[in-house]
Amino acid sequence: MTLDMKITGATIVDGSGRAPFTGDIGVKDGLIAEIGRITGAAHRSISADGALLLPGFIDPHTHYDGQALWDEELLPSCRHGVTTAFFGNCGVGFAPLVPGHHQDLVSLMVGVEDIPASVLEAGLDWNWESYPDYLDRLSARQWPIDIAAQITHDPVRIYAMGERALRREPATDEDIAKMRAIVSSALGAGAYGFSTGRNDQHRMADGRDTPASKASARELVGIAESLRGHGHRVLQLTSDFDMNSGPAAFDVELDVIEQMVKAARRPVCLNLVQRPADRDQWRVLMRHAVEVAGKGIEITFQVAPRAIGVLMGLNSSFHPFVGHRAYQPIAQLPKDERVKALRDPTLRARILAERPAANAGEGSAIAPFFVSLLQAMETHSANIFPDRGSRNYEPTYDDSLQAEARRRGISEIEMAYDALLERDGDALLYWPVVNYGSGNLDYVREMLLHPRAILGLGDAGAHLNNTTDYSFPTFALSFWPSARVVGPRLPLERMVRLMTGAQAEHFGLTDRGLIESGRRADLNLIDQARLAVKEVRVVRDLPSGGKRLLQESQGYLATFKRGTAIVENDELTGARPGRLMRAC
């Protein structure tokens, strides 16, 4: 048999968690056909001495619900080794759709995921109604990578309950039956699961709470029952566990989650982060997952490989001065003109003398977040780190804006003002909001070692102008096994498993996630010495000329989807072997 491709002499990390080994692989008809010493003929031969060969990464947490309908590249995921991406997270999405009433779903995505309404209105035609209709639209398209969908609670609730859902009225038995039928239909059409959002910080664009944010246990359990009889499906739940309401609320939320898992008879995936308001809650959750596993309650944790925060700058949608009255007359000017105006000493003095309004900035509806930033800066409790030309994701206090302000003898807000004007206004300020309570990533390392952890929370497709967390796979693989300098590292095989084999197990994927004969040839060939995330830049490539922050990578010798190269030498090839996956 002549192989389509063989890769020889690679250091193979197969996704199972076992130690790396040196070997060859052969690919035929999009599948891994051979592993070992291969001497036979192949149409393409790649000598990979010294390079890492890994499974393609599986991203469990994206928001490509809209972008997949207008973008055939699905940047930036395919630039970070991702070959399979799941969207439909946090309870927000675009189907089912009440004909003529898409504005409510736009408001949800603007408010929760910070995607500008102008981009959504220009990029989508809203020509679907049911969830199966929506999947059919996606099935007609192709991308470099595969995508997979989960049906989301908020659109389901709006479709079933209308205005009563937007008023967050309790669901009746009839409402719950409608929602269960809608979700069951979506699962039957190929959705991989159901997601809901219960985070108090999530709001619609106009400030209203999201429709399902306080859904009752009866509603959630009633919907979860729809997962029975549909093969391997999953629950995804985003919750802050009422962290400001005390231990009793935390216990109630855990009980609701357990009821859902029991009703669905399927696993649930929770976000695991270390929150500033309760720095030990994550440890309680980790212990609880181990305790209930013996009862058949399967809890998987999505863990970020670094702190989660925001990038603030004149090129982003968010910075400390967007709410200042004196800033408003120049807010819509081109960046270079704003920089010139902000360097004027008179305007600087006026802005610094003002107390800002609770405004979150153009294209953003995260006013509570803005208020917390200002409060943190005023009380000296927020560590913010200025841009010095290279991104350091484990900075020390001495690197912080606060420390530099003290060295210069000025206030933190003055330091922030001056820092934003560096690099001709292209500088960014990094505020790690969660996972950085210890001033390093030791807590994150502990999370990544949990037996039920998978790597996630990158939010690709969302928060377009203030985060680049979609680069998590490249960062995780470059940082934890080799680049970390301030604390213990993590084995390469552990990090690879968290992005491949562990993900596949959670979603019930038996055709990918491992380098194993018969699995899909979704592969990454990587020069580990060069692997890194690049600097952030601004691009205007969204519908209606919308802008976003783009952070690309280096070190990817090739990324293969079904044996077809979609990236070679860090550049896209233009191939589109990816499709919508439908769960069986």
C-alpha positions as CSV (number, residue, x, y, z in Angstrom):
1,M,0.0,0.0,0.0
2,T,1.3,3.4,-0.9
3,L,0.6,5.9,1.8
4,D,-0.7,9.4,1.2
5,M,1.8,10.8,3.6
6,K,4.4,9.6,6.1
7,I,6.1,11.6,8.9
8,T,9.4,10.1,10.0
9,G,11.6,10.5,13.1
10,A,9.2,12.7,15.1
11,T,8.9,12.9,18.8
12,I,5.4,11.6,19.2
13,V,3.2,12.7,22.1
14,D,0.1,10.7,21.4
15,G,-2.5,12.4,23.7
16,S,-2.9,9.5,26.1
17,G,-0.7,11.0,28.7
18,R,2.1,8.5,28.2
19,A,5.7,9.6,27.8
20,P,6.9,10.9,24.4
21,F,8.5,8.4,22.0
22,T,10.3,8.6,18.7
23,G,8.6,7.1,15.7
24,D,7.0,7.4,12.3
25,I,3.3,7.6,11.3
26,G,1.7,6.8,8.0
27,V,-1.5,8.5,6.7
28,K,-4.0,7.0,4.2
29,D,-7.4,8.4,3.3
30,G,-7.4,10.9,6.1
31,L,-6.7,8.3,8.8
32,I,-3.7,7.2,10.7
33,A,-2.8,3.9,9.0
34,E,0.5,3.0,10.6
35,I,2.7,3.9,13.7
36,G,6.2,2.7,14.2
37,R,9.1,2.3,11.8
38,I,7.7,2.9,8.3
39,T,9.8,2.1,5.3
40,G,7.1,1.9,2.6
41,A,6.4,4.4,-0.1
42,A,4.3,7.5,0.3
43,H,3.2,10.3,-2.0
44,R,4.6,12.8,0.5
45,S,7.3,12.2,3.0
46,I,8.2,14.6,5.8
47,S,11.4,14.2,7.9
48,A,10.5,15.4,11.3
49,D,13.7,14.8,13.3
50,G,13.6,16.9,16.4
51,A,10.0,18.1,15.9
52,L,7.0,17.2,18.1
53,L,4.1,15.3,16.5
54,L,0.8,15.8,18.4
55,P,-2.9,15.2,17.9
56,G,-4.8,18.2,16.6
57,F,-6.1,20.3,19.6
58,I,-9.8,20.1,20.5
59,D,-11.2,23.5,21.8
60,P,-14.3,22.9,24.0
61,H,-15.2,26.6,24.5
62,T,-15.6,28.9,21.6
63,H,-18.3,31.3,20.5
64,Y,-18.2,30.7,16.7
65,D,-22.1,30.6,16.6
66,G,-22.2,33.5,14.3
67,Q,-18.7,33.7,12.8
68,A,-19.0,30.2,11.4
69,L,-21.6,31.5,9.0
70,W,-19.6,34.4,7.6
71,D,-15.9,33.3,8.0
72,E,-14.5,30.4,6.0
73,E,-11.1,30.5,7.8
74,L,-12.2,30.6,11.5
75,L,-9.3,32.6,12.5
76,P,-7.7,32.6,15.0
77,S,-8.3,29.0,16.1
78,C,-6.6,27.3,13.1
79,R,-3.5,29.4,13.8
80,H,-3.1,27.8,17.2
81,G,-3.2,24.1,16.4
82,V,-6.9,23.6,16.9
83,T,-8.5,21.1,14.5
84,T,-11.9,20.7,16.2
85,A,-13.9,23.5,18.0
86,F,-17.1,23.4,20.0
87,F,-19.4,26.4,20.2
88,G,-22.7,27.0,21.9
89,N,-21.3,27.8,25.3
90,C,-22.5,29.9,28.3
91,G,-26.2,29.5,27.3
92,V,-26.0,32.1,24.5
93,G,-26.5,31.4,20.8
94,F,-28.6,32.1,17.7
95,A,-31.1,29.3,17.5
96,P,-33.9,28.6,17.7
97,L,-34.9,32.0,16.3
98,V,-38.3,33.6,16.5
99,P,-38.7,35.0,12.9
100,G,-38.2,38.7,12.8
101,H,-37.0,38.9,16.4
102,H,-33.3,38.4,16.2
103,Q,-32.5,41.6,18.1
104,D,-32.9,39.8,21.5
105,L,-30.3,37.2,20.5
106,V,-28.0,40.0,19.3
107,S,-28.4,41.8,22.6
108,L,-27.4,38.6,24.4
109,M,-24.3,38.1,22.4
110,V,-23.3,41.7,22.6
111,G,-23.8,41.8,26.4
112,V,-22.3,38.4,27.4
113,E,-19.6,37.9,24.7
114,D,-18.8,41.5,23.7
115,I,-19.3,41.0,20.0
116,P,-20.4,44.3,18.4
117,A,-24.0,44.4,17.2
118,S,-22.9,46.0,13.9
119,V,-20.7,42.9,13.1
120,L,-23.6,40.5,13.9
121,E,-26.1,42.5,11.9
122,A,-23.9,42.7,8.9
123,G,-22.6,39.1,9.1
124,L,-25.8,37.1,9.5
125,D,-29.0,37.0,7.5
126,W,-31.1,35.3,10.2
127,N,-32.7,33.0,7.6
128,W,-33.5,30.1,9.9
129,E,-35.9,29.2,12.7
130,S,-35.4,25.8,14.3
131,Y,-32.1,24.5,15.6
132,P,-32.1,21.8,12.9
133,D,-32.5,24.6,10.3
134,Y,-29.5,26.4,11.8
135,L,-27.4,23.2,11.6
136,D,-28.4,22.7,8.0
137,R,-27.1,26.2,7.2
138,L,-23.8,25.3,8.8
139,S,-23.6,22.0,7.0
140,A,-23.5,23.8,3.7
141,R,-20.2,25.5,4.7
142,Q,-16.6,24.3,5.1
143,W,-13.6,25.6,7.0
144,P,-10.0,24.5,7.8
145,I,-11.2,22.8,11.0
146,D,-14.2,20.9,12.2
147,I,-16.8,22.6,14.3
148,A,-19.5,21.1,16.6
149,A,-22.5,22.7,18.2
150,Q,-24.3,22.7,21.6
151,I,-27.8,24.1,21.9
152,T,-28.0,27.0,24.3
153,H,-30.6,27.8,27.0
154,D,-31.3,31.5,26.4
155,P,-32.6,31.2,22.8
156,V,-34.6,28.1,23.8
157,R,-36.3,29.9,26.6
158,I,-37.0,33.0,24.5
159,Y,-38.5,30.8,21.7
160,A,-40.7,28.8,24.2
161,M,-41.8,31.7,26.4
162,G,-41.5,34.9,24.5
163,E,-41.5,38.1,26.5
164,R,-42.0,36.2,29.7
165,A,-38.5,34.7,29.2
166,L,-37.0,38.2,28.9
167,R,-38.8,39.2,32.1
168,R,-37.2,36.1,33.8
169,E,-40.6,34.8,34.8
170,P,-40.7,31.2,36.2
171,A,-41.3,28.6,33.6
172,T,-44.6,26.6,33.8
173,D,-44.8,22.9,33.3
174,E,-46.0,23.6,29.7
175,D,-43.0,25.9,29.1
176,I,-40.6,23.2,30.4
177,A,-42.1,20.6,28.1
178,K,-41.7,22.9,25.1
179,M,-38.1,23.6,26.0
180,R,-37.4,19.9,26.5
181,A,-38.9,19.1,23.1
182,I,-36.8,21.9,21.4
183,V,-33.6,20.6,23.0
184,S,-34.4,17.0,22.2
185,S,-35.0,17.9,18.5
186,A,-31.6,19.7,18.4
187,L,-29.8,16.7,20.0
188,G,-31.5,14.5,17.4
189,A,-30.2,16.8,14.6
190,G,-26.6,16.5,15.9
191,A,-26.0,18.9,18.7
192,Y,-23.4,17.6,21.1
193,G,-25.1,18.9,24.3
194,F,-26.9,21.7,26.1
195,S,-25.4,24.7,27.8
196,T,-26.7,27.2,30.3
197,G,-25.4,30.4,31.9
198,R,-25.9,31.3,35.5
199,N,-23.3,34.1,36.0
200,D,-24.5,37.2,37.7
201,Q,-22.0,39.3,35.7
202,H,-23.6,38.3,32.4
203,R,-26.1,40.9,31.1
204,M,-27.8,41.7,27.9
205,A,-26.6,44.8,26.0
206,D,-29.2,47.0,27.7
207,G,-28.2,45.8,31.2
208,R,-31.0,43.3,31.7
209,D,-30.2,39.9,33.3
210,T,-30.0,37.1,30.8
211,P,-33.3,35.2,30.4
212,A,-32.1,31.9,31.9
213,S,-29.7,33.2,34.5
214,K,-32.0,32.4,37.4
215,A,-33.9,29.5,35.9
216,S,-35.3,27.2,38.6
217,A,-33.9,23.7,39.4
218,R,-37.2,22.3,38.1
219,E,-36.6,24.0,34.7
220,L,-33.0,22.9,34.4
221,V,-33.7,19.3,35.5
222,G,-36.7,19.2,33.1
223,I,-34.5,20.2,30.2
224,A,-31.6,18.0,31.2
225,E,-33.9,15.0,30.9
226,S,-33.9,15.5,27.2
227,L,-30.3,14.2,27.0
228,R,-31.4,10.7,27.8
229,G,-31.7,8.4,24.8
230,H,-29.4,10.5,22.6
231,G,-26.2,8.7,23.0
232,H,-23.2,10.5,24.3
233,R,-24.2,14.1,25.0
234,V,-22.8,16.7,27.5
235,L,-24.0,19.5,29.7
236,Q,-22.1,22.7,29.9
237,L,-22.7,25.2,32.7
238,T,-21.2,28.6,33.4
239,S,-21.9,29.7,37.0
240,D,-20.4,32.0,39.6
241,F,-22.1,29.9,42.3
242,D,-23.6,33.0,43.8
243,M,-20.2,33.8,45.2
244,N,-21.5,37.0,46.9
245,S,-24.4,35.2,48.6
246,G,-22.6,33.0,51.1
247,P,-22.0,29.2,51.6
248,A,-25.7,28.3,51.5
249,A,-26.1,29.6,48.0
250,F,-23.0,27.7,46.9
251,D,-24.4,24.5,48.3
252,V,-27.8,25.1,46.6
253,E,-26.1,25.6,43.2
254,L,-24.0,22.4,43.6
255,D,-27.2,20.6,44.4
256,V,-28.9,21.9,41.2
257,I,-25.9,20.8,39.1
258,E,-26.1,17.3,40.6
259,Q,-29.8,17.1,39.9
260,M,-29.1,18.0,36.3
261,V,-26.4,15.4,35.9
262,K,-28.6,12.7,37.4
263,A,-31.5,13.7,35.2
264,A,-29.4,13.7,32.0
265,R,-27.3,10.7,33.0
266,R,-24.4,12.5,31.2
267,P,-21.4,14.5,32.4
268,V,-21.4,18.2,33.1
269,C,-18.5,20.6,32.3
270,L,-18.0,23.5,34.7
271,N,-15.6,26.5,34.5
272,L,-13.0,26.3,37.2
273,V,-11.3,29.6,38.0
274,Q,-9.9,31.2,41.1
275,R,-12.1,34.3,41.8
276,P,-11.0,37.4,43.6
277,A,-14.1,37.4,45.8
278,D,-13.6,33.8,47.0
279,R,-10.1,32.6,46.5
280,D,-10.7,29.1,47.8
281,Q,-14.0,28.2,46.1
282,W,-12.2,26.4,43.3
283,R,-10.6,24.0,45.7
284,V,-14.0,23.1,47.2
285,L,-15.3,22.4,43.7
286,M,-12.3,20.1,42.9
287,R,-12.7,18.1,46.1
288,H,-16.4,17.8,45.5
289,A,-15.9,16.4,42.0
290,V,-13.8,13.6,43.5
291,E,-16.3,12.9,46.2
292,V,-19.3,12.6,44.0
293,A,-17.6,10.6,41.2
294,G,-18.3,7.4,43.2
295,K,-22.0,8.2,43.0
296,G,-21.9,8.3,39.2
297,I,-21.9,12.1,39.0
298,E,-19.3,13.0,36.5
299,I,-18.0,16.6,36.7
300,T,-15.3,17.8,34.2
301,F,-13.6,21.1,34.7
302,Q,-12.6,23.5,32.0
303,V,-9.3,25.1,33.1
304,A,-7.5,28.1,31.6
305,P,-3.7,27.6,31.4
306,R,-3.1,31.2,32.6
307,A,-4.9,34.1,34.2
308,I,-8.0,35.3,32.5
309,G,-8.3,39.1,32.2
310,V,-8.5,41.9,29.7
311,L,-6.2,43.8,27.4
312,M,-6.9,47.5,27.7
313,G,-5.7,50.1,25.2
314,L,-6.6,52.8,22.7
315,N,-7.0,50.0,20.1
316,S,-9.2,47.9,22.2
317,S,-12.8,48.4,23.3
318,F,-11.9,49.1,26.9
319,H,-9.4,51.2,28.9
320,P,-9.6,53.2,32.1
321,F,-10.6,56.5,30.5
322,V,-13.5,55.5,28.2
323,G,-16.0,56.9,30.8
324,H,-14.3,60.2,31.3
325,R,-16.4,63.2,30.0
326,A,-13.3,65.0,28.7
327,Y,-12.4,61.9,26.7
328,Q,-15.8,61.7,24.9
329,P,-15.1,64.4,22.2
330,I,-12.1,62.5,20.9
331,A,-13.4,58.9,21.5
332,Q,-14.4,58.3,17.9
333,L,-11.3,59.8,16.3
334,P,-8.7,57.6,14.6
335,K,-6.1,56.3,17.0
336,D,-3.3,58.5,15.8
337,E,-5.4,61.6,16.3
338,R,-6.5,60.5,19.8
339,V,-2.8,60.0,20.7
340,K,-2.0,63.5,19.6
341,A,-4.9,64.9,21.6
342,L,-4.1,62.9,24.7
343,R,-0.5,64.1,24.7
344,D,-1.8,67.7,25.2
345,P,-1.0,68.6,28.8
346,T,-4.3,70.5,29.2
347,L,-6.5,67.6,28.1
348,R,-4.4,65.2,30.3
349,A,-5.0,67.4,33.4
350,R,-8.8,67.6,32.7
351,I,-9.2,63.8,32.2
352,L,-7.1,63.0,35.3
353,A,-9.1,65.4,37.4
354,E,-12.5,63.8,36.5
355,R,-14.4,61.0,38.1
356,P,-15.7,58.9,35.1
357,A,-19.1,57.6,34.5
358,A,-19.7,53.8,34.6
359,N,-19.3,53.5,30.8
360,A,-17.8,50.4,29.3
361,G,-16.7,51.7,25.9
362,E,-17.7,51.3,22.3
363,G,-19.0,47.8,21.4
364,S,-18.9,46.7,25.0
365,A,-21.6,46.2,27.6
366,I,-19.6,45.2,30.6
367,A,-20.2,48.3,32.8
368,P,-20.0,46.3,36.1
369,F,-16.5,45.2,35.0
370,F,-15.5,48.8,34.3
371,V,-16.7,49.9,37.7
372,S,-14.7,47.1,39.4
373,L,-11.6,48.2,37.5
374,L,-11.9,51.8,38.7
375,Q,-12.5,50.7,42.3
376,A,-9.6,48.4,42.2
377,M,-7.3,51.1,40.9
378,E,-8.5,53.6,43.5
379,T,-7.9,51.1,46.3
380,H,-4.5,49.9,44.9
381,S,-5.8,46.3,44.7
382,A,-5.6,45.6,41.0
383,N,-2.3,44.5,39.6
384,I,-2.1,45.9,36.1
385,F,0.9,45.3,33.8
386,P,2.0,47.7,31.1
387,D,3.1,46.5,27.6
388,R,6.8,46.5,27.1
389,G,6.9,45.0,23.6
390,S,6.6,41.3,24.6
391,R,3.8,39.6,26.5
392,N,4.7,38.2,29.9
393,Y,1.8,36.1,31.3
394,E,3.4,35.5,34.7
395,P,4.6,39.0,35.7
396,T,5.7,39.9,39.2
397,Y,4.6,42.9,41.3
398,D,7.8,44.7,40.3
399,D,6.6,44.5,36.7
400,S,3.3,46.2,37.5
401,L,2.0,49.6,36.7
402,Q,1.5,50.2,40.4
403,A,5.1,49.5,41.2
404,E,6.3,51.7,38.4
405,A,4.0,54.5,39.5
406,R,5.6,54.3,43.0
407,R,9.1,54.4,41.5
408,R,8.2,57.5,39.5
409,G,6.3,59.1,42.4
410,I,3.0,59.5,40.5
411,S,-0.5,58.1,40.9
412,E,-1.6,54.8,39.4
413,I,-4.1,56.5,37.2
414,E,-1.4,58.9,35.9
415,M,0.8,56.0,35.2
416,A,-2.0,54.2,33.3
417,Y,-2.6,57.3,31.2
418,D,1.1,57.6,30.2
419,A,1.5,53.9,29.6
420,L,-1.4,53.9,27.1
421,L,0.4,56.4,25.0
422,E,3.6,54.4,24.6
423,R,4.4,52.7,21.3
424,D,2.5,55.5,19.6
425,G,-0.7,54.4,21.3
426,D,-0.4,50.7,20.4
427,A,0.5,49.8,23.9
428,L,-1.8,47.5,26.0
429,L,-2.4,47.2,29.7
430,Y,-2.9,43.6,31.0
431,W,-5.2,43.1,33.9
432,P,-5.3,39.5,35.1
433,V,-8.7,39.4,36.9
434,V,-9.0,35.7,37.8
435,N,-6.5,32.9,38.5
436,Y,-3.9,35.4,39.7
437,G,-4.7,35.8,43.4
438,S,-1.2,34.6,44.4
439,G,0.6,36.9,41.9
440,N,1.8,33.8,39.9
441,L,0.3,30.8,38.2
442,D,0.8,28.2,41.0
443,Y,-3.0,27.9,41.5
444,V,-3.4,27.3,37.7
445,R,-0.9,24.5,37.9
446,E,-2.8,22.9,40.7
447,M,-6.0,23.1,38.6
448,L,-4.3,21.6,35.5
449,L,-3.2,18.6,37.6
450,H,-6.8,17.7,38.6
451,P,-7.8,14.3,37.1
452,R,-11.0,15.8,35.7
453,A,-9.4,18.8,34.1
454,I,-9.5,19.7,30.4
455,L,-8.0,22.9,28.9
456,G,-10.6,25.4,27.8
457,L,-12.2,28.8,28.4
458,G,-10.4,30.5,25.4
459,D,-13.6,32.1,24.1
460,A,-12.5,32.2,20.5
461,G,-15.0,34.3,18.5
462,A,-15.9,36.4,21.5
463,H,-14.5,39.4,23.4
464,L,-13.0,40.5,20.1
465,N,-11.4,43.8,21.3
466,N,-10.2,43.0,24.8
467,T,-8.9,39.4,25.1
468,T,-6.8,37.0,23.0
469,D,-7.4,33.9,25.2
470,Y,-8.0,31.8,22.1
471,S,-4.2,31.6,22.0
472,F,-4.3,29.3,25.1
473,P,-3.2,26.1,23.2
474,T,0.0,27.7,21.9
475,F,0.7,29.4,25.2
476,A,0.0,26.2,27.3
477,L,2.3,24.1,25.1
478,S,5.2,26.6,25.0
479,F,4.9,27.8,28.7
480,W,4.2,24.9,31.0
481,P,6.6,22.3,29.8
482,S,9.6,24.5,29.2
483,A,9.3,28.3,29.4
484,R,8.1,28.8,32.9
485,V,10.8,30.3,35.1
486,V,9.3,31.2,38.5
487,G,7.9,27.9,39.6
488,P,7.4,24.2,38.9
489,R,6.6,23.2,35.3
490,L,4.2,20.5,33.9
491,P,5.2,17.5,31.8
492,L,4.7,17.9,28.0
493,E,2.6,14.8,27.9
494,R,0.2,16.2,30.5
495,M,-0.4,19.4,28.6
496,V,-0.9,17.6,25.3
497,R,-3.5,15.2,26.9
498,L,-5.4,18.2,28.4
499,M,-5.9,19.5,24.9
500,T,-6.5,16.2,23.0
501,G,-7.2,12.9,24.6
502,A,-9.0,14.3,27.7
503,Q,-11.2,16.5,25.5
504,A,-12.1,13.6,23.2
505,E,-13.1,11.4,26.2
506,H,-15.4,14.2,27.6
507,F,-17.2,14.6,24.3
508,G,-17.3,11.0,23.5
509,L,-15.2,11.4,20.4
510,T,-13.6,8.1,19.4
511,D,-12.3,9.2,16.0
512,R,-9.8,11.9,17.1
513,G,-7.8,13.1,20.1
514,L,-5.1,10.4,20.0
515,I,-2.3,9.4,17.6
516,E,-3.6,5.9,17.2
517,S,-4.2,3.6,14.2
518,G,-7.7,4.2,12.7
519,R,-8.1,7.7,14.2
520,R,-8.4,10.8,12.0
521,A,-5.1,12.3,10.9
522,D,-5.7,15.5,12.8
523,L,-2.1,16.4,13.6
524,N,0.3,19.2,14.7
525,L,3.9,19.1,13.7
526,I,5.7,21.6,15.9
527,D,9.1,23.1,16.4
528,Q,9.0,23.4,20.2
529,A,12.1,25.7,20.4
530,R,10.3,28.3,18.2
531,L,6.7,27.8,19.5
532,A,5.3,31.0,20.9
533,V,2.4,33.4,20.7
534,K,3.2,36.6,18.7
535,E,2.4,40.1,19.7
536,V,-1.1,41.4,19.5
537,R,-2.1,43.5,16.5
538,V,-5.3,45.2,15.4
539,V,-7.1,44.0,12.2
540,R,-10.3,45.2,10.5
541,D,-11.5,42.0,8.9
542,L,-15.0,41.6,10.4
543,P,-18.3,42.3,8.7
544,S,-19.1,46.1,8.4
545,G,-15.3,46.8,8.9
546,G,-15.4,45.7,12.5
547,K,-12.0,45.4,14.2
548,R,-10.5,42.8,16.5
549,L,-7.3,42.0,18.4
550,L,-5.4,39.3,16.6
551,Q,-2.6,37.2,18.2
552,E,-1.0,34.7,15.9
553,S,1.6,32.1,16.6
554,Q,4.9,30.7,15.4
555,G,6.5,27.3,15.5
556,Y,3.8,25.3,13.7
557,L,5.6,23.4,11.0
558,A,2.3,22.0,9.9
559,T,-1.2,21.4,11.0
560,F,-3.1,18.6,9.3
561,K,-6.9,18.1,9.2
562,R,-7.8,14.6,7.9
563,G,-4.3,14.4,6.5
564,T,-4.6,17.7,4.6
565,A,-2.3,20.5,5.5
566,I,-4.2,23.5,6.7
567,V,-1.1,25.3,8.0
568,E,2.5,25.0,6.8
569,N,5.4,27.0,8.2
570,D,3.0,29.2,10.2
571,E,0.9,30.2,7.2
572,L,-2.6,29.0,6.2
573,T,-2.6,26.9,3.0
574,G,-6.2,27.8,2.0
575,A,-7.4,24.2,2.3
576,R,-10.9,23.7,3.7
577,P,-11.3,20.1,4.8
578,G,-13.3,21.0,8.0
579,R,-17.0,20.4,8.3
580,L,-19.8,20.6,10.8
581,M,-19.8,17.5,13.0
582,R,-23.1,16.0,14.0
583,A,-23.3,13.8,17.1
584,C,-24.7,10.3,16.5
